């Protein structure tokens, strides 16, 4: 058992590691009341898969058609013993007889009660056994008495048969009864022989279970060291990841700090950068307004002159004498009434210019605010580089840290090699091989014993077959040789032979019946109790509950299994729980609860959670005072933009004018209407003159109005943009400066706390890689390392061999043989009755006339012996 203890110790160390790795993390979180956020998730590591063991044993048995017979026997046993498994009774009996069975102790009232409970539980078996014993005792006695009685020509021994009217009916009934009885006896023989053959055939297949179970144990022993070595080697994965992150501490730690600060810094700089873009857009808008205003003012003057000239010319044309004609005067008057519409609607000459604001914005834009803000971005984005420069001491200590981690790995490897697990398991493999050879050496003897057992069972069945042979031959000879016309004294030889064979069967029945019943009773008592007391509770795992009962074997020892394996009965380990874990193919570490055996806290604190490693990170100091987000020139630039004067522009006046039309009437519509009026006039000089004026008006619209409308559209868009930009502009600038000041204050005053916080999170991330390793080890030990399926397979194989192969076959054998033995009694009775109708009698009933003088014949029976020639 030394190898098991070494293996248990090593597996326990790996399992306990996971719990110890978790404690520092929990302690850190409680010790930090100023914790602002949880540590970022650690990158998952890929440790691969532990080399898995493949086991060959499939502990499953399907009896096939024999299952019907097995279920029939189980049903019979349930009728005999319907009580549930007496777990409490067995526990009490074991606990009260820990020091051995003492007869005087059983006279105590408590023990008497236990005996009565045991008798009550076994009542069905006791009754059946008593019946069997009575059968065994009475059958030979009755047979002896029957023989003596027959010799005295009683009990059917008199060779005389009285003739009755229902003789044929009685003979037919006895024949049918004997045939039915014989058929059932034949079925019993078949059942018993099938059970006998089933046991022999499956005992040979037991070798397969032995070989596969031993092979699985060897696989278990060979794979476990490789699995432990694989888990030990995977420490390198966690170590290399930690060294990689230590080598990149600047980008990683600086990136953590940068990501925390950017939540405040980047939005403020983005707002300032958008304001810089707004400055350029404001300049463009002011330039557009200034140029558009100049175009509109010049265009207004030209348009006013052109419209005035055209209106005067059109008025002169309408003063032509031709307009005085009655048919034309109405059209001329209509045109004359619309001349006032040829005028200016929007007047841009009174709008103030925006030159002052434009000059101020141009002055502001001489300072490149975008470049200043980009410098702020650059200064902030250089935080990882700044951290790297200020953590050179960590980089200098990296070789020492690597040495610490290598030392941890060396101590883990040394600890794993301290225990001769591989040598112990190798010895265990040798032990298994030698044990397999020893078992195989008994195969010949087992086969020989099984052959003798098979021969014995066949010999027992041959007794029944012999009786069946006499019964069947007697029925055949008697039935075939029977003659209805023959008298009892004149029956033929074939019929007489049939009767003699039936009586021979009766004789052998008396000789063998009690022997058969003795065998049945012995096998019934043993096999039935094995089924009810061992196989059924083993199948339902109630047998484990008895073994797992606390304080079963000793008042001071709580649990039996850990007391036997580890000499510590207080461990909460039960055989049932171990079987369940092994049945689910979990690891032996989890099945045996090895984490409760050994305390290795000091080893873990000395290795993974090294205090020297913690001191290295305590020396991390990062100063971010040199980070400048916005220079003084940039601040002045923003303030000057807020005071540039774009807020004092009269936007309402501008919008009021640009929303007006350039002229009082749409000149294109006016010219179209004018041409329409001209078309109504008679052809002549007046018509042509009016159409000429319409053409001139279109030219004015094309050359003067269209450019002015375009300039008004540009002015409208620019004015609206300027109005939107100037809305609360000082407040916006103030907010931007306040946000930048707050971000710079955060960097300059709270950076130390943030650095400490992120450094702690960084260290926790490094520890998290080791925690991943220990968690992976714990999970692997629970489900993958030293999978103890072979242990449950051994239990299941023993159950299959002992219960399914042997116990069920034995029970089915006595069930079939018992059926034959019981049916021999009615066979004896019926055979005796039926033989009377087949055997040749010495005397018979003869009817004679006793009054020769009377016409009425009166017959009296008399016995007469057959003549000698009648036998010939």
ZAMARGU-4260 file (C-alpha; in steps of 0.2 Angstrom, whole numbers, plus 5000, padded with zeros to 4 digits):
<rodrens>
0) 5000/5000/5000 | 5015/5012/5000 | 5013/5017/4982 | 4995/5022/4986 | 5000/5034/5000
5) 5014/5042/4989 | 5001/5044/4975 | 4988/5051/4987 | 5001/5063/4994 | 5006/5070/4977
10) 4988/5071/4970 | 4983/5080/4986 | 4996/5093/4984 | 4991/5098/4967 | 4972/5099/4972
15) 4976/5109/4988 | 4986/5122/4977 | 4970/5129/4969 | 4962/5134/4986 | 4978/5142/4992
20) 4980/5152/4976 | 4963/5160/4978 | 4967/5167/4996 | 4979/5181/4991 | 4967/5188/4978
25) 4952/5188/4991 | 4963/5196/5004 | 4969/5210/4991 | 4951/5214/4987 | 4946/5216/5005
30) 4961/5226/5010 | 4958/5240/4997 | 4944/5251/5002 | 4947/5264/4989 | 4945/5251/4975
35) 4937/5260/4961 | 4935/5246/4948 | 4937/5227/4947 | 4953/5220/4940 | 4952/5218/4921
40) 4949/5200/4915 | 4965/5190/4913 | 4969/5183/4896 | 4965/5164/4896 | 4979/5153/4894
45) 4979/5137/4884 | 4986/5122/4895 | 4980/5109/4882 | 4973/5093/4888 | 4980/5080/4900
50) 4984/5064/4891 | 4968/5053/4893 | 4968/5035/4898 | 4957/5024/4888 | 4950/5009/4897
55) 4944/4993/4889 | 4932/4986/4902 | 4913/4988/4898 | 4905/4981/4914 | 4888/4978/4907
60) 4879/4961/4905 | 4863/4958/4895 | 4857/4940/4899 | 4846/4939/4883 | 4832/4925/4884
65) 4839/4919/4900 | 4834/4936/4908 | 4816/4930/4907 | 4820/4915/4918 | 4830/4926/4930
70) 4816/4938/4932 | 4804/4923/4935 | 4816/4917/4949 | 4817/4935/4956 | 4798/4936/4957
75) 4797/4919/4966 | 4810/4925/4978 | 4801/4942/4981 | 4785/4931/4985 | 4795/4921/4997
80) 4804/4936/5004 | 4795/4953/5001 | 4803/4962/5015 | 4815/4976/5011 | 4833/4975/5014
85) 4836/4975/5033 | 4850/4988/5033 | 4847/4994/5051 | 4846/4976/5058 | 4863/4971/5050
90) 4870/4987/5057 | 4864/4983/5074 | 4870/4966/5074 | 4888/4971/5068 | 4889/4985/5081
95) 4884/4973/5095 | 4896/4960/5090 | 4912/4970/5087 | 4922/4959/5099 | 4916/4943/5092
100) 4900/4932/5094 | 4897/4928/5112 | 4883/4916/5115 | 4879/4923/5133 | 4877/4940/5125
105) 4863/4934/5114 | 4852/4930/5129 | 4850/4949/5133 | 4833/4956/5128 | 4840/4968/5115
110) 4849/4953/5106 | 4834/4942/5108 | 4824/4956/5099 | 4837/4956/5085 | 4835/4937/5083
115) 4817/4939/5082 | 4818/4952/5069 | 4831/4941/5059 | 4819/4926/5060 | 4804/4937/5054
120) 4815/4943/5040 | 4820/4925/5035 | 4802/4918/5039 | 4799/4915/5020 | 4815/4905/5018
125) 4813/4896/5035 | 4795/4890/5030 | 4801/4885/5012 | 4816/4876/5020 | 4805/4867/5033
130) 4794/4861/5019 | 4809/4855/5010 | 4816/4846/5025 | 4799/4838/5028 | 4799/4833/5010
135) 4816/4825/5012 | 4812/4816/5028 | 4794/4810/5023 | 4796/4805/5005 | 4808/4790/5009
140) 4798/4785/5024 | 4782/4786/5013 | 4791/4776/5000 | 4796/4763/5012 | 4778/4762/5019
145) 4771/4761/5002 | 4783/4747/4997 | 4778/4737/5013 | 4760/4741/5010 | 4761/4735/4992
150) 4769/4719/4997 | 4754/4715/5008 | 4743/4717/4993 | 4737/4734/4999 | 4739/4752/4993
155) 4735/4745/4975 | 4746/4730/4977 | 4732/4718/4975 | 4732/4712/4956 | 4713/4714/4955
160) 4704/4728/4947 | 4685/4731/4949 | 4676/4736/4934 | 4667/4752/4934 | 4656/4761/4922
165) 4667/4776/4921 | 4683/4767/4919 | 4687/4774/4903 | 4684/4792/4909 | 4695/4789/4924
170) 4709/4782/4913 | 4708/4797/4902 | 4709/4809/4916 | 4724/4800/4924 | 4733/4799/4907
175) 4730/4818/4903 | 4736/4823/4921 | 4752/4812/4919 | 4755/4819/4902 | 4753/4837/4909
180) 4764/4833/4924 | 4777/4826/4913 | 4777/4841/4902 | 4780/4853/4917 | 4794/4841/4923
185) 4802/4842/4906 | 4801/4861/4907 | 4809/4861/4924 | 4823/4850/4917 | 4826/4861/4902
190) 4826/4877/4914 | 4839/4868/4925 | 4850/4862/4911 | 4849/4880/4903 | 4855/4887/4919
195) 4868/4874/4921 | 4875/4878/4903 | 4873/4896/4906 | 4885/4896/4921 | 4898/4885/4912
200) 4898/4896/4897 | 4899/4913/4906 | 4912/4906/4919 | 4924/4905/4903 | 4920/4923/4898
205) 4925/4928/4916 | 4943/4928/4909 | 4939/4943/4898 | 4933/4953/4913 | 4949/4948/4923
210) 4960/4952/4908 | 4952/4969/4904 | 4951/4974/4922 | 4970/4970/4925 | 4974/4979/4909
215) 4964/4994/4914 | 4973/4995/4931 | 4990/4994/4921 | 4984/5008/4910 | 4979/5018/4926
220) 4997/5015/4933 | 5006/5019/4918 | 4997/5035/4913 | 4996/5043/4930 | 5015/5048/4931
225) 5014/5055/4913 | 4998/5065/4918 | 5007/5072/4933 | 5023/5076/4923 | 5012/5085/4910
230) 5003/5095/4924 | 5020/5100/4931 | 5027/5105/4914 | 5012/5116/4911 | 5019/5128/4924
235) 5030/5134/4911 | 5015/5141/4901 | 5010/5152/4915 | 5028/5157/4919 | 5032/5162/4901
240) 5016/5172/4900 | 5021/5182/4916 | 5039/5185/4910 | 5032/5191/4893 | 5021/5204/4902
245) 5035/5209/4914 | 5046/5212/4899 | 5032/5223/4892 | 5028/5232/4908 | 5029/5249/4900
250) 5016/5247/4886 | 5005/5236/4897 | 5005/5246/4913 | 5006/5262/4904 | 4992/5256/4893
255) 4981/5253/4908 | 4985/5270/4915 | 4981/5278/4898 | 4965/5269/4896 | 4959/5275/4913
260) 4964/5293/4910 | 4957/5294/4892 | 4940/5293/4899 | 4942/5311/4905 | 4956/5317/4894
265) 4951/5312/4877 | 4933/5319/4877 | 4940/5336/4883 | 4953/5337/4869 | 4941/5331/4856
270) 4929/5345/4861 | 4943/5358/4859 | 4948/5350/4843 | 4930/5352/4837 | 4931/5370/4842
275) 4947/5373/4832 | 4937/5366/4817 | 4923/5378/4821 | 4935/5393/4820 | 4940/5388/4803
280) 4922/5386/4798 | 4917/5403/4806 | 4931/5412/4796 | 4924/5404/4780 | 4906/5409/4784
285) 4912/5427/4788 | 4921/5428/4772 | 4905/5421/4763 | 4894/5434/4771 | 4906/5448/4768
290) 4908/5444/4749 | 4890/5440/4747 | 4885/5457/4755 | 4896/5466/4744 | 4889/5457/4729
295) 4871/5461/4734 | 4874/5479/4738 | 4882/5482/4721 | 4869/5471/4712 | 4855/5481/4721
300) 4861/5497/4714 | 4862/5491/4696 | 4846/5482/4697 | 4837/5498/4704 | 4844/5508/4689
305) 4840/5495/4676 | 4822/5492/4683 | 4819/5511/4684 | 4825/5513/4666 | 4814/5499/4660
310) 4799/5505/4669 | 4801/5523/4661 | 4804/5516/4644 | 4788/5504/4646 | 4778/5519/4652
315) 4783/5529/4636 | 4778/5515/4625 | 4761/5514/4634 | 4759/5533/4630 | 4759/5529/4611
320) 4742/5535/4603 | 4739/5518/4597 | 4734/5514/4616 | 4720/5526/4614 | 4710/5514/4603
325) 4695/5507/4611 | 4700/5489/4608 | 4718/5491/4614 | 4716/5504/4628 | 4710/5490/4640
330) 4726/5480/4638 | 4737/5496/4639 | 4728/5501/4655 | 4731/5484/4663 | 4749/5484/4659
335) 4751/5502/4665 | 4743/5497/4682 | 4757/5484/4685 | 4772/5495/4681 | 4775/5499/4700
340) 4780/5481/4702 | 4796/5483/4693 | 4805/5489/4709 | 4818/5482/4722 | 4811/5472/4737
345) 4826/5468/4747 | 4838/5482/4753 | 4855/5476/4758 | 4863/5494/4758 | 4858/5496/4777
350) 4865/5480/4783 | 4881/5482/4793 | 4897/5473/4787 | 4906/5459/4797 | 4923/5465/4793
355) 4927/5468/4812 | 4923/5450/4817 | 4932/5443/4801 | 4948/5452/4806 | 4947/5446/4824
360) 4944/5428/4818 | 4958/5429/4806 | 4969/5435/4820 | 4964/5421/4831 | 4968/5408/4817
365) 4985/5415/4815 | 4988/5403/4830 | 4987/5385/4825 | 4975/5378/4839 | 4974/5361/4830
370) 4993/5359/4831 | 4993/5364/4849 | 4979/5351/4853 | 4988/5338/4843 | 5003/5341/4855
375) 4992/5338/4869 | 4986/5321/4861 | 5004/5317/4858 | 5009/5321/4876 | 4995/5310/4883
380) 4998/5296/4871 | 5016/5295/4877 | 5010/5289/4894 | 5016/5271/4891 | 5033/5277/4885
385) 5034/5288/4900 | 5029/5274/4911 | 5042/5263/4903 | 5056/5276/4906 | 5051/5277/4924
390) 5050/5258/4927 | 5067/5254/4921 | 5070/5247/4939 | 5058/5234/4935 | 5066/5230/4918
395) 5083/5229/4928 | 5075/5217/4940 | 5068/5206/4927 | 5082/5193/4928 | 5080/5192/4946
400) 5061/5190/4944 | 5065/5177/4931 | 5076/5168/4943 | 5062/5168/4956 | 5050/5160/4944
405) 5063/5147/4939 | 5065/5143/4957 | 5047/5141/4959 | 5046/5129/4945 | 5062/5120/4951
410) 5053/5118/4968 | 5037/5111/4960 | 5047/5099/4950 | 5058/5094/4965 | 5042/5092/4976
415) 5035/5080/4962 | 5050/5070/4961 | 5052/5069/4980 | 5039/5055/4980 | 5043/5039/4971
420) 5026/5038/4962 | 5033/5031/4946 | 5043/5018/4955 | 5029/5014/4966 | 5017/5012/4951
425) 5030/5002/4942 | 5030/4990/4956 | 5011/4990/4956 | 5012/4986/4938 | 5024/4971/4941
430) 5012/4966/4955 | 4997/4966/4943 | 5007/4956/4930 | 5012/4943/4943 | 4994/4943/4950
435) 4987/4940/4933 | 4999/4926/4930 | 4994/4918/4947 | 4976/4919/4942 | 4979/4912/4925
440) 4988/4897/4933 | 4971/4893/4941 | 4961/4893/4925 | 4964/4875/4922 | 4958/4870/4939
445) 4943/4882/4938 | 4939/4873/4921 | 4941/4856/4929 | 4930/4861/4944 | 4917/4868/4933
450) 4917/4853/4922 | 4914/4842/4938 | 4901/4854/4943 | 4893/4853/4926 | 4894/4834/4926
455) 4886/4833/4944 | 4872/4844/4938 | 4869/4834/4923 | 4869/4818/4934 | 4856/4825/4945
460) 4845/4830/4930 | 4848/4812/4923 | 4839/4806/4938 | 4824/4816/4933 | 4826/4811/4915
465) 4826/4793/4920 | 4810/4795/4929 | 4803/4804/4914 | 4809/4790/4903 | 4799/4777/4913
470) 4784/4789/4913 | 4784/4793/4894 | 4788/4775/4889 | 4774/4769/4901 | 4762/4781/4893
475) 4767/4776/4876 | 4766/4757/4879 | 4751/4758/4889 | 4741/4769/4877 | 4746/4760/4862
480) 4743/4742/4869 | 4727/4746/4878 | 4712/4736/4871 | 4695/4741/4876 | 4688/4723/4873
485) 4701/4715/4884 | 4697/4711/4902 | 4709/4716/4916 | 4716/4698/4916 | 4718/4697/4897
490) 4727/4713/4893 | 4741/4712/4881 | 4760/4712/4885 | 4762/4729/4878 | 4749/4736/4889
495) 4756/4726/4904 | 4774/4733/4900 | 4767/4751/4900 | 4760/4748/4918 | 4776/4740/4924
500) 4786/4755/4917 | 4775/4767/4926 | 4777/4758/4942 | 4796/4758/4939 | 4795/4776/4937
505) 4786/4777/4954 | 4799/4767/4962 | 4813/4778/4955 | 4803/4793/4960 | 4803/4787/4978
510) 4822/4784/4977 | 4827/4800/4969 | 4814/4813/4974 | 4821/4816/4992 | 4838/4817/4985
515) 4833/4830/4973 | 4823/4840/4986 | 4838/4840/4998 | 4849/4848/4984 | 4835/4860/4980
520) 4833/4865/4998 | 4852/4868/5001 | 4854/4878/4985 | 4838/4888/4988 | 4843/4893/5006
525) 4861/4898/5000 | 4857/4905/4983 | 4841/4914/4989 | 4849/4923/5003 | 4864/4927/4992
530) 4852/4935/4980 | 4842/4944/4993 | 4856/4949/5005 | 4870/4952/4993 | 4866/4954/4975
535) 4850/4965/4977 | 4858/4977/4990 | 4874/4978/4979 | 4864/4982/4964 | 4854/4996/4973
540) 4870/5001/4982 | 4862/4998/4999 | 4877/4987/5004 | 4888/5002/5003 | 4876/5011/5015
545) 4880/4998/5028 | 4899/4999/5026 | 4897/5018/5026 | 4887/5018/5042 | 4897/5030/5055
550) 4905/5021/5069 | 4901/5004/5062 | 4917/4994/5066 | 4922/5004/5081 | 4914/5017/5093
555) 4929/5029/5091 | 4931/5027/5072 | 4918/5037/5062 | 4921/5031/5044 | 4928/5014/5039
560) 4935/5017/5022 | 4947/5032/5027 | 4952/5023/5043 | 4957/5008/5032 | 4966/5018/5019
565) 4973/5033/5028 | 4972/5029/5046 | 4960/5044/5048 | 4942/5039/5051 | 4936/5057/5053
570) 4938/5061/5035 | 4921/5062/5027 | 4924/5049/5014 | 4912/5034/5010 | 4913/5019/4999
575) 4897/5025/4991 | 4903/5042/4986 | 4920/5034/4980 | 4910/5022/4969 | 4900/5036/4962
580) 4915/5047/4958 | 4924/5032/4950 | 4908/5027/4940 | 4908/5044/4933 | 4926/5042/4928
585) 4932/5056/4939 | 4950/5057/4946 | 4956/5047/4961 | 4960/5064/4970 | 4942/5069/4970
590) 4935/5052/4973 | 4947/5049/4989 | 4945/5067/4994 | 4964/5069/4996 | 4962/5088/4999
595) 4958/5084/5017 | 4973/5074/5021 | 4988/5086/5020 | 4992/5104/5024 | 5004/5112/5012
600) 5000/5130/5015 | 5018/5134/5020 | 5025/5127/5004 | 5013/5137/4993 | 5017/5153/5002
605) 5035/5150/5000 | 5034/5147/4981 | 5020/5155/4971 | 5017/5170/4983 | 5034/5175/4985
610) 5037/5190/4996 | 5052/5196/4986 | 5042/5196/4970 | 5029/5208/4979 | 5043/5219/4984
615) 5049/5222/4966 | 5032/5229/4962 | 5030/5240/4977 | 5045/5250/4970 | 5035/5256/4955
620) 5034/5275/4955 | 5026/5284/4940 | 5026/5303/4939 | 5014/5311/4926 | 5017/5329/4930
625) 5025/5332/4913 | 5010/5328/4903 | 5002/5345/4896 | 4986/5344/4887 | 4984/5362/4881
630) 4997/5375/4881 | 4994/5393/4887 | 4993/5399/4869 | 4979/5387/4865 | 4969/5394/4880
635) 4972/5412/4874 | 4967/5407/4857 | 4950/5399/4863 | 4947/5415/4874 | 4950/5427/4859
640) 4939/5417/4848 | 4925/5419/4861 | 4928/5438/4861 | 4930/5439/4842 | 4913/5448/4840
645) 4903/5436/4830 | 4890/5436/4844 | 4886/5455/4841 | 4882/5453/4823 | 4863/5457/4819
650) 4858/5440/4812 | 4840/5445/4813 | 4842/5459/4801 | 4852/5448/4789 | 4839/5434/4789
655) 4825/5447/4787 | 4833/5453/4771 | 4838/5437/4764 | 4821/5430/4767 | 4814/5443/4755
660) 4813/5442/4736 | 4825/5452/4726 | 4811/5461/4717 | 4793/5465/4721 | 4787/5453/4707
665) 4795/5438/4699 | 4802/5446/4683 | 4800/5430/4673 | 4782/5429/4677 | 4780/5448/4673
670) 4788/5446/4656 | 4778/5431/4652 | 4762/5441/4657 | 4768/5456/4647 | 4770/5445/4631
675) 4753/5438/4634 | 4745/5455/4634 | 4755/5460/4618 | 4748/5444/4609 | 4731/5451/4612
680) 4735/5467/4603 | 4733/5469/4584 | 4749/5467/4575 | 4760/5482/4573 | 4773/5493/4581
685) 4765/5492/4599 | 4765/5474/4599 | 4783/5473/4594 | 4788/5486/4607 | 4779/5477/4621
690) 4788/5461/4617 | 4804/5470/4616 | 4801/5476/4634 | 4797/5458/4640 | 4814/5452/4632
695) 4823/5466/4641 | 4815/5462/4658 | 4821/5443/4655 | 4838/5449/4652 | 4838/5460/4668
700) 4833/5444/4678 | 4846/5434/4670 | 4861/5446/4672 | 4856/5454/4689 | 4843/5444/4699
705) 4850/5427/4697 | 4868/5431/4704 | 4859/5441/4718 | 4849/5426/4722 | 4864/5415/4723
710) 4873/5427/4734 | 4858/5428/4745 | 4857/5409/4747 | 4876/5408/4752 | 4873/5422/4764
715) 4858/5413/4772 | 4868/5397/4775 | 4883/5407/4782 | 4872/5418/4793 | 4863/5403/4800
720) 4880/5394/4803 | 4887/5409/4812 | 4871/5411/4822 | 4873/5393/4828 | 4892/5395/4832
725) 4890/5411/4841 | 4876/5404/4852 | 4883/5403/4870 | 4900/5403/4863 | 4908/5410/4879
730) 4900/5397/4889 | 4906/5383/4877 | 4924/5389/4878 | 4923/5390/4896 | 4917/5372/4897
735) 4931/5366/4886 | 4944/5375/4897 | 4936/5368/4913 | 4936/5350/4906 | 4954/5352/4901
740) 4958/5359/4918 | 4949/5345/4926 | 4959/5332/4916 | 4975/5340/4919 | 4971/5341/4938
745) 4967/5322/4937 | 4984/5318/4929 | 4994/5329/4941 | 4985/5326/4958 | 4977/5309/4957
750) 4990/5300/4946 | 4999/5292/4960 | 4983/5284/4967 | 4978/5278/4949 | 4996/5272/4946
755) 4995/5262/4962 | 4978/5255/4958 | 4983/5250/4940 | 4999/5243/4947 | 4989/5232/4959
760) 4978/5227/4945 | 4993/5223/4934 | 5001/5212/4948 | 4984/5204/4951 | 4984/5200/4932
765) 5001/5191/4934 | 4995/5182/4949 | 4979/5177/4939 | 4990/5167/4927 | 4996/5157/4941
770) 4978/5155/4947 | 4973/5149/4930 | 4986/5136/4931 | 4981/5130/4949 | 4962/5130/4944
775) 4967/5120/4928 | 4977/5108/4939 | 4962/5107/4951 | 4950/5103/4937 | 4961/5091/4929
780) 4964/5082/4945 | 4945/5081/4948 | 4940/5074/4931 | 4955/5069/4921 | 4971/5064/4931
785) 4971/5046/4938 | 4953/5042/4932 | 4947/5029/4943 | 4935/5020/4932 | 4944/5004/4934
790) 4939/5003/4952 | 4920/5004/4949 | 4923/4992/4934 | 4930/4980/4946 | 4915/4981/4958
795) 4903/4980/4943 | 4913/4965/4936 | 4912/4956/4952 | 4893/4960/4953 | 4891/4953/4936
800) 4901/4937/4939 | 4895/4934/4956 | 4877/4938/4954 | 4873/4937/4936 | 4884/4923/4930
805) 4884/4912/4946 | 4870/4917/4958 | 4856/4919/4945 | 4862/4903/4936 | 4862/4893/4953
810) 4845/4900/4958 | 4837/4896/4941 | 4845/4879/4942 | 4836/4875/4959 | 4821/4883/4953
815) 4819/4871/4938 | 4825/4856/4949 | 4813/4861/4963 | 4799/4861/4950 | 4803/4844/4945
820) 4805/4838/4963 | 4788/4844/4968 | 4779/4838/4952 | 4786/4820/4956 | 4773/4819/4970
825) 4758/4820/4958 | 4767/4810/4946 | 4769/4796/4958 | 4750/4796/4963 | 4744/4797/4945
830) 4756/4784/4939 | 4750/4772/4952 | 4732/4775/4948 | 4735/4774/4929 | 4746/4758/4930
835) 4731/4749/4937 | 4722/4751/4919 | 4737/4745/4910 | 4744/4730/4920 | 4737/4713/4918
840) 4727/4708/4933 | 4728/4691/4942 | 4709/4691/4945 | 4694/4700/4937 | 4675/4702/4940
845) 4664/4689/4932 | 4645/4689/4931 | 4635/4672/4932 | 4617/4667/4932 | 4611/4660/4949
850) 4593/4655/4946 | 4590/4643/4931 | 4571/4642/4934 | 4568/4660/4933 | 4566/4670/4917
855) 4575/4684/4925 | 4594/4683/4925 | 4602/4689/4941 | 4621/4691/4939 | 4634/4691/4954
860) 4652/4695/4951 | 4665/4683/4956 | 4684/4683/4954 | 4691/4671/4942 | 4709/4668/4937
865) 4714/4667/4919 | 4718/4651/4911 | 4736/4647/4907 | 4734/4647/4889 | 4727/4665/4890
870) 4744/4671/4894 | 4751/4663/4878
</rodrens>
